[in-house]
């Protein structure tokens, strides 16, 4: 019973990060608000991130935004936003080339 009360209090004091919040955090990280972002609730099977964070994350697929052609053969960019803390744990290659 006490654990149940503590869990409810934790959620009240520290609400989890929603999908919309995660997309907002990622767009601020990119400093561009007009880009198309795709938010996955689970890790897509083709993404291979080394040293994944322990915290459950939103997996946000984003364009690189470095001026190179979007039709070049290269890996996707992925931004991992923690579901509990809202911290950006990773911003880089999804290692899904080919």
Secondary structure, 3 states (H helix, E strand, C coil): CHHHHHHHHHHHHCCCCCHHHHHHHHHHHHCCCCCCCEEECCCCCCCCCCCCCCCCEEEEEECCCCCCCCCCCCCCEEEEEECCCCCEEEEEECCCCC
